[in-house]
Amino acid sequence: QVQVEESGGGVVQTGGSLRLSCAASGRTSSSLAMGWFRQAPGNEREFVAAINWNGASTYLADSVKGRFTISRGNAKNTVYLQMNSLKPEDTAVYYCACRNSGVALGARSTNDYNYWGQGTQVTVSS
């Protein structure tokens, strides 16, 4: 089994920045592709960003391009989401997810991921 844990959420004003962290542990014998999703009240969970196992390829939703960056940490199966120029519409619970494949290409559906964290709240005040 794989455990996924996020951290770094909080409350920030419009235009501010936050950095989310995620670490996967447990039976992670291989390097996993990892992604971030978010879910606002009343909305479906939506794709935000993904990165393949070695960090060489990243993918971002159009709504966050130019503002968010996804990167891998030095420790195995860790990932960060740097969020800049935050807007009130970015307010949501952010979830980290891992998939058994090391490839993130095309992995924009919740069905593409096998393991999920509990989520961390991000609130952007206007």
Secondary structure, DSSP 8 states (H G I E B T S, - for coil): -EEEEEE--EEEETT--EEEEEEEEES--S--EEEEEEE-TTS--EEEEEE-TTSS-EEE-TTTTTTEEEEE-SSTTEEEEEE-S--GGG-EEEEEEEESSS--TT--SGGG-SEE---EEEEEE-
